[in-house]
Amino acid sequence: MTHVHLGVALDGVGWHPAAWREDAENAKRLVDPEYWVELAQTAERGLLDFLTIDDTLALQSETYGPPIPRTDRVRGRLDSVLVASRIAPRTTNIGLIPTAVVTHTEPFHLAKAIATLDFVSTGRAGVRLKVGVTGTEAKLFGRREFPELTPTELATAIDNSFVKSAFREAVDYGEVLHRLWDSWEDDAEIRDQSTGRFIDRNKLHYIDFEGEHFSVKGPLTVPRAPQGQPIVGVLAHSTEVYRLGVAVADLIWTTPHSDADVRAVSAEIQDLAVVSGRNTAPAKVFGDLLVVLDTDRDRAEDRLQRLDELAGEPLGTDADIFTGTPSELADLIDAWTRAGLDGIRLRPASNAVDLPLISDALVPELRRRGLRPDNHSANILRGNLGLDRPRSRYATSSEAS
C-alpha cells in the first residue's frame, strides 16, 4: 500500500481565530522561540514529513485585504524563516518549510536564507512561495501600488493585468531560486590545504537570468545545499496559482471540500503539467484540512461551537473543516488519497489540543492501516517525500550521469 505524505501547518496559537482565548498560556508565548521549538518537537514525535510556518509581511487578517479592525484577534508574528532556523538544531527528521512573500522580496536574498536553513537543518529545508497583491501590504514597502480589493473583487480581478503580472513575477522568482541553488556544483569546494586550492572556480556558474522582472547574474554565495534543491511549495486555490505550482514547486497544497473536488483539482493540475514543458518530477498534490479533534465526536463539535462563540462568528476558512475523532479523520485521509492526492496538510484549530492528537492518535491509526511508515525513510526532506536529489543543471554531462 502506498503511504500518504503528511504535514502540519502552524500559525499562531492555532488556526481558529479564538484559539488564543482558550490557551492563555501559549498566547503569551507567541514571540518565545521555545514555544515554536516545542510545537515542532510535538509534530516530529508523530513522524510527520514536514511542518509549515505561516507568514505575511502585513499584519494577520482573517480575510483578504486590510486587517479587520478588531482587538480580539492575534496580531503580530515572528519571521518564519528565522523561526525555522531556531527550530532546526532542536529537531532531527521533520522538514521545515517557512513562508516567504515573493512579491516584495528579492530571490537572491531568499535563496541564500533557505540554502543556509538547509545546512542548519542538515537537509530538511523548504519554502512556501506566497504572492501578495493587497494594497495594504504594498504600502508597507512603497515600491509599487496595488488596488485595495475586496475578496469578491479579487476573484474577478484574477484575469487583470496586475494580478497576472504578480504571478508571472513569482514564476520568474522561483526559476531564479532554482538556478541559484544549482550555481555551485556539489564538488565545487576542494579545501586542499597542501595546494592552497579551496574552490574549483570552474564549478561555480553564472546563472545569467534575464526575465521580465529580474536580471540576476549569480552565482549564489552559499555552497550547494545538502538537498541540492530545497523543497518549494505553493498554496493554490485557482488555475493561475496551479500554474505557478506546476512551474516551480515540488508541493502544491490545495483546498478541496469533497472527493469530487480532489479528482477535479488533481486532473486540472495534471493537465497543466502536461503542457508546462517542465523537465523535472511533477509536483506532489496535497489537500489541506483544518481539524478540530477529540476522541469523542460530540466533544469536538462542542469545542468548535465554543470557539465560534468566543470569536463572535462561525469559523471561516479556505480549507475544509473536519470535526471529529482521529479515526474518522483517518477515514477521510484514506478516501482523499484514493481519490488522487499524494498527501494531506493538517491545520490544527488549536495547537495545544489538536497537534498532540495528530501525533499521538491520528498517526498511530494511519500506521495501523498501513498508510504511514513506522520510521522516516531518509535523512533529508526530499527523500522522505519520495523526491530525488537532483544534480546541478550546470554540472558536466559526465558528472550528471
ZITAZI-V713021 format. One record per residue. N is the residue number from 1. RES is the residue in one letter. PSI is psi in degrees with one decimal (none if undefined). D_CENTER is the distance of its C-alpha to the mean C-alpha in Angstrom with 2 decimals. Layout:
{{N & RES & PSI & D_CENTER} {N & RES & PSI & D_CENTER}}
This chain:
{{1 & M & 138.6 & 25.95} {2 & T & 133.1 & 22.45} {3 & H & 143.7 & 19.90} {4 & V & 134.2 & 16.92} {5 & H & 145.7 & 13.54} {6 & L & 130.0 & 12.22} {7 & G & 171.2 & 9.30} {8 & V & 142.0 & 9.38} {9 & A & 125.5 & 7.80} {10 & L & 136.5 & 10.02} {11 & D & 119.0 & 11.78} {12 & G & -132.8 & 15.37} {13 & V & -8.0 & 17.86} {14 & G & 173.9 & 16.10} {15 & W & -11.7 & 15.09} {16 & H & 130.2 & 18.78} {17 & P & -15.7 & 20.20} {18 & A & 7.0 & 23.27} {19 & A & -35.6 & 21.74} {20 & W & -22.3 & 22.96} {21 & R & -29.1 & 26.45} {22 & E & -7.7 & 26.72} {23 & D & 67.5 & 25.04} {24 & A & -33.6 & 27.06} {25 & E & -51.2 & 26.69} {26 & N & -25.1 & 22.93} {27 & A & -29.9 & 23.12} {28 & K & -9.8 & 25.25} {29 & R & 12.4 & 22.80} {30 & L & -27.8 & 19.73} {31 & V & 17.1 & 20.61} {32 & D & 112.9 & 21.75} {33 & P & -30.0 & 19.55} {34 & E & -29.8 & 21.12} {35 & Y & -46.6 & 19.63} {36 & W & -34.4 & 16.05} {37 & V & -44.3 & 17.51} {38 & E & -39.6 & 19.16} {39 & L & -45.2 & 16.14} {40 & A & -40.3 & 14.43} {41 & Q & -34.6 & 17.81} {42 & T & -43.1 & 18.18} {43 & A & -40.0 & 15.00} {44 & E & -31.1 & 16.23} {45 & R & -30.4 & 19.59} {46 & G & 9.4 & 18.35} {47 & L & 34.3 & 17.30} {48 & L & 152.3 & 13.75} {49 & D & -38.8 & 11.83} {50 & F & 163.5 & 8.78} {51 & L & 147.8 & 7.63} {52 & T & 153.3 & 4.86} {53 & I & 118.7 & 7.12} {54 & D & 154.3 & 7.79} {55 & D & 155.7 & 10.13} {56 & T & 171.0 & 12.65} {57 & L & -16.3 & 15.75} {58 & A & 172.6 & 18.07} {59 & L & 150.7 & 18.96} {60 & Q & 149.2 & 17.08} {61 & S & 141.4 & 18.50} {62 & E & -16.5 & 18.63} {63 & T & 167.5 & 19.34} {64 & Y & 141.5 & 18.87} {65 & G & -161.3 & 21.22} {66 & P & 149.4 & 22.91} {67 & P & 137.7 & 22.33} {68 & I & 131.2 & 24.83} {69 & P & 69.5 & 27.69} {70 & R & 144.7 & 27.60} {71 & T & 3.6 & 28.15} {72 & D & 25.4 & 26.94} {73 & R & 148.5 & 23.20} {74 & V & 130.7 & 20.95} {75 & R & 140.0 & 20.77} {76 & G & 140.0 & 19.59} {77 & R & 160.1 & 16.80} {78 & L & 159.6 & 16.27} {79 & D & 127.4 & 14.22} {80 & S & -33.8 & 10.83} {81 & V & -41.3 & 11.40} {82 & L & -35.2 & 14.85} {83 & V & -43.8 & 14.00} {84 & A & -36.6 & 11.95} {85 & S & -31.7 & 15.11} {86 & R & -38.2 & 17.25} {87 & I & -37.6 & 15.58} {88 & A & -50.3 & 15.72} {89 & P & -13.9 & 19.55} {90 & R & 4.7 & 19.81} {91 & T & 169.7 & 17.79} {92 & T & -42.7 & 18.63} {93 & N & -26.3 & 16.50} {94 & I & 139.3 & 13.10} {95 & G & 147.3 & 10.08} {96 & L & 114.5 & 8.50} {97 & I & 90.7 & 5.11} {98 & P & 172.0 & 6.25} {99 & T & 141.0 & 6.21} {100 & A & 129.2 & 9.20} {101 & V & 111.5 & 11.60} {102 & V & -16.0 & 13.20} {103 & T & -25.6 & 16.24} {104 & H & 18.3 & 17.91} {105 & T & 171.1 & 17.07} {106 & E & 136.9 & 18.38} {107 & P & -32.0 & 16.69} {108 & F & -44.0 & 19.09} {109 & H & -44.9 & 18.10} {110 & L & -39.0 & 14.35} {111 & A & -42.0 & 15.36} {112 & K & -44.0 & 17.64} {113 & A & -44.3 & 15.35} {114 & I & -34.7 & 12.63} {115 & A & -40.6 & 15.60} {116 & T & -43.3 & 17.19} {117 & L & -35.2 & 14.33} {118 & D & -37.2 & 14.65} {119 & F & -44.4 & 18.35} {120 & V & -35.5 & 18.10} {121 & S & 4.1 & 16.04} {122 & T & 49.9 & 18.23} {123 & G & 30.2 & 15.74} {124 & R & 21.5 & 12.58} {125 & A & 152.4 & 10.32} {126 & G & -175.9 & 7.34} {127 & V & 139.1 & 5.79} {128 & R & 122.2 & 3.91} {129 & L & 128.0 & 7.45} {130 & K & 128.9 & 9.08} {131 & V & 130.6 & 12.76} {132 & G & 111.6 & 15.14} {133 & V & 25.9 & 18.59} {134 & T & 144.9 & 20.19} {135 & G & -34.5 & 23.53} {136 & T & -47.1 & 22.98} {137 & E & -42.2 & 20.13} {138 & A & -36.2 & 22.16} {139 & K & -22.8 & 25.19} {140 & L & -22.4 & 23.61} {141 & F & -32.1 & 23.73} {142 & G & 15.2 & 26.78} {143 & R & -19.4 & 25.97} {144 & R & 168.6 & 25.75} {145 & E & 135.7 & 26.48} {146 & F & 145.2 & 24.72} {147 & P & 150.3 & 26.58} {148 & E & 104.3 & 25.68} {149 & L & 152.3 & 25.14} {150 & T & 164.2 & 25.03} {151 & P & -38.9 & 22.48} {152 & T & -43.0 & 25.37} {153 & E & -37.0 & 26.19} {154 & L & -40.0 & 22.65} {155 & A & -36.0 & 22.75} {156 & T & -14.1 & 25.97} {157 & A & -1.5 & 24.87} {158 & I & -23.9 & 22.14} {159 & D & -1.9 & 25.01} {160 & N & 157.6 & 26.22} {161 & S & -40.2 & 26.35} {162 & F & -32.0 & 24.23} {163 & V & -47.3 & 21.21} {164 & K & -40.1 & 21.74} {165 & S & -40.1 & 22.26} {166 & A & -37.1 & 18.98} {167 & F & -33.8 & 17.13} {168 & R & -39.4 & 19.54} {169 & E & -40.4 & 18.77} {170 & A & -36.3 & 15.02} {171 & V & -46.0 & 16.15} {172 & D & -41.2 & 18.49} {173 & Y & -48.2 & 15.99} {174 & G & -38.7 & 13.82} {175 & E & -41.7 & 17.19} {176 & V & -42.8 & 18.37} {177 & L & -51.5 & 15.47} {178 & H & -41.2 & 16.29} {179 & R & -40.3 & 19.97} {180 & L & -41.0 & 19.89} {181 & W & -23.1 & 18.20} {182 & D & -6.0 & 21.04} {183 & S & -17.6 & 23.73} {184 & W & 128.8 & 24.87} {185 & E & 160.9 & 26.13} {186 & D & -34.7 & 25.61} {187 & D & 31.0 & 29.22} {188 & A & -30.2 & 29.71} {189 & E & 123.4 & 30.59} {190 & I & -48.3 & 34.11} {191 & R & 43.4 & 35.09} {192 & D & 102.9 & 38.70} {193 & Q & -30.4 & 40.77} {194 & S & -34.3 & 44.06} {195 & T & -11.0 & 43.61} {196 & G & 15.2 & 41.57} {197 & R & 112.5 & 38.86} {198 & F & -32.7 & 35.40} {199 & I & 148.6 & 33.57} {200 & D & 102.0 & 34.33} {201 & R & -25.2 & 34.02} {202 & N & -12.0 & 34.19} {203 & K & 14.0 & 30.79} {204 & L & 137.2 & 29.04} {205 & H & 137.8 & 28.44} {206 & Y & 138.5 & 28.33} {207 & I & -23.3 & 25.63} {208 & D & 50.8 & 27.80} {209 & F & 126.1 & 25.23} {210 & E & 112.8 & 27.03} {211 & G & -173.7 & 25.32} {212 & E & -30.8 & 25.71} {213 & H & -20.9 & 23.51} {214 & F & 147.4 & 23.46} {215 & S & 102.6 & 26.12} {216 & V & 124.3 & 24.87} {217 & K & -41.4 & 27.23} {218 & G & -171.8 & 25.50} {219 & P & 174.9 & 25.48} {220 & L & 159.2 & 22.74} {221 & T & 10.4 & 24.33} {222 & V & 133.8 & 22.28} {223 & P & 166.4 & 23.38} {224 & R & 134.3 & 21.30} {225 & A & 159.9 & 18.46} {226 & P & -36.7 & 18.91} {227 & Q & -2.4 & 16.47} {228 & G & -68.1 & 18.07} {229 & Q & 109.1 & 14.90} {230 & P & 157.5 & 11.70} {231 & I & 138.9 & 8.79} {232 & V & 131.5 & 7.32} {233 & G & 156.2 & 4.90} {234 & V & 133.3 & 6.34} {235 & L & 124.5 & 7.20} {236 & A & 137.5 & 10.90} {237 & H & -6.1 & 14.12} {238 & S & 169.7 & 16.82} {239 & T & -43.1 & 18.37} {240 & E & -39.6 & 17.73} {241 & V & -33.0 & 13.94} {242 & Y & -39.8 & 14.37} {243 & R & -41.1 & 16.42} {244 & L & -46.8 & 13.85} {245 & G & -43.1 & 11.50} {246 & V & -35.7 & 14.71} {247 & A & -40.0 & 15.78} {248 & V & -6.7 & 13.13} {249 & A & 154.7 & 10.05} {250 & D & -29.1 & 10.07} {251 & L & 134.5 & 7.82} {252 & I & 115.6 & 8.50} {253 & W & 123.9 & 7.76} {254 & T & 173.7 & 11.23} {255 & T & 65.2 & 13.49} {256 & P & 160.0 & 16.77} {257 & H & 4.5 & 19.65} {258 & S & 169.1 & 21.95} {259 & D & -39.9 & 22.71} {260 & A & -40.5 & 24.07} {261 & D & -43.3 & 20.88} {262 & V & -48.3 & 19.03} {263 & R & -41.2 & 21.79} {264 & A & -45.4 & 21.94} {265 & V & -44.2 & 18.29} {266 & S & -41.7 & 18.25} {267 & A & -40.3 & 21.56} {268 & E & -42.7 & 20.59} {269 & I & -39.5 & 17.63} {270 & Q & -41.1 & 20.08} {271 & D & -42.3 & 22.72} {272 & L & -36.0 & 20.67} {273 & A & -36.4 & 19.79} {274 & V & -39.9 & 23.54} {275 & V & -0.9 & 24.55} {276 & S & -25.3 & 21.84} {277 & G & 10.4 & 23.67} {278 & R & 134.2 & 20.60} {279 & N & 15.0 & 22.11} {280 & T & 173.7 & 19.27} {281 & A & 138.9 & 17.99} {282 & P & 154.1 & 16.48} {283 & A & 146.6 & 12.84} {284 & K & 139.8 & 12.29} {285 & V & 124.7 & 12.06} {286 & F & 155.9 & 10.64} {287 & G & 136.2 & 12.14} {288 & D & 141.1 & 11.05} {289 & L & 129.8 & 13.94} {290 & L & 124.7 & 15.00} {291 & V & 137.4 & 17.50} {292 & V & 106.8 & 20.80} {293 & L & 151.2 & 22.42} {294 & D & 158.3 & 25.88} {295 & T & -11.0 & 28.30} {296 & D & 125.2 & 30.40} {297 & R & -42.5 & 29.22} {298 & D & -39.4 & 31.65} {299 & R & -36.0 & 30.38} {300 & A & -43.3 & 26.77} {301 & E & -37.7 & 28.10} {302 & D & -39.0 & 30.24} {303 & R & -42.0 & 27.37} {304 & L & -42.2 & 25.42} {305 & Q & -40.3 & 28.72} {306 & R & -42.3 & 29.35} {307 & L & -40.8 & 26.03} {308 & D & -39.6 & 26.66} {309 & E & -40.2 & 30.13} {310 & L & -35.5 & 28.93} {311 & A & -19.8 & 26.59} {312 & G & 7.7 & 29.53} {313 & E & 157.9 & 27.80} {314 & P & 149.8 & 25.96} {315 & L & 125.6 & 22.21} {316 & G & 132.3 & 20.66} {317 & T & 157.6 & 17.11} {318 & D & -28.2 & 15.49} {319 & A & 161.3 & 14.67} {320 & D & 145.0 & 17.60} {321 & I & 119.8 & 19.05} {322 & F & 128.4 & 20.33} {323 & T & 117.2 & 23.23} {324 & G & -155.5 & 25.13} {325 & T & 160.2 & 25.50} {326 & P & -36.8 & 23.27} {327 & S & -41.2 & 25.63} {328 & E & -36.4 & 25.27} {329 & L & -39.0 & 21.48} {330 & A & -37.2 & 21.96} {331 & D & -45.6 & 24.24} {332 & L & -42.8 & 21.70} {333 & I & -43.1 & 19.02} {334 & D & -45.4 & 21.87} {335 & A & -44.4 & 22.91} {336 & W & -33.1 & 19.61} {337 & T & -43.6 & 19.20} {338 & R & -28.4 & 22.79} {339 & A & -11.5 & 22.16} {340 & G & -3.6 & 19.78} {341 & L & 148.6 & 16.21} {342 & D & -23.4 & 14.87} {343 & G & 176.5 & 12.86} {344 & I & 137.7 & 11.97} {345 & R & 123.4 & 9.28} {346 & L & 136.5 & 11.62} {347 & R & 106.1 & 11.85} {348 & P & 128.1 & 14.97} {349 & A & -40.3 & 17.53} {350 & S & 121.6 & 18.93} {351 & N & -38.6 & 17.39} {352 & A & -31.4 & 20.98} {353 & V & -50.9 & 21.99} {354 & D & -34.0 & 19.25} {355 & L & -46.5 & 17.17} {356 & P & -35.4 & 20.39} {357 & L & -32.8 & 21.36} {358 & I & -48.7 & 18.21} {359 & S & -38.4 & 18.98} {360 & D & -13.5 & 22.74} {361 & A & -49.5 & 23.66} {362 & L & -51.8 & 21.12} {363 & V & -45.7 & 20.22} {364 & P & -36.1 & 23.97} {365 & E & -41.5 & 24.73} {366 & L & -39.0 & 22.26} {367 & R & -39.4 & 23.81} {368 & R & -33.5 & 27.23} {369 & R & -1.6 & 26.54} {370 & G & 15.5 & 25.36} {371 & L & -14.1 & 21.82} {372 & R & 147.8 & 20.21} {373 & P & 163.8 & 21.61} {374 & D & -20.7 & 23.71} {375 & N & 162.7 & 22.06} {376 & H & 138.3 & 19.25} {377 & S & -11.7 & 20.56} {378 & A & 170.7 & 19.63} {379 & N & 7.1 & 19.21} {380 & I & 157.1 & 16.18} {381 & L & -42.1 & 12.68} {382 & R & -41.2 & 13.67} {383 & G & -41.9 & 16.73} {384 & N & -23.5 & 15.30} {385 & L & 3.7 & 13.30} {386 & G & 26.8 & 16.61} {387 & L & 135.8 & 15.86} {388 & D & 155.0 & 18.69} {389 & R & 113.8 & 18.76} {390 & P & 151.4 & 20.02} {391 & R & 156.1 & 23.05} {392 & S & 135.8 & 23.20} {393 & R & -17.7 & 24.26} {394 & Y & -2.0 & 27.02} {395 & A & 150.8 & 28.54} {396 & T & 158.9 & 32.04} {397 & S & -36.0 & 32.63} {398 & S & -35.0 & 34.39} {399 & E & -28.7 & 31.50} {400 & A & -13.2 & 28.94} {401 & S & none & 31.14}}
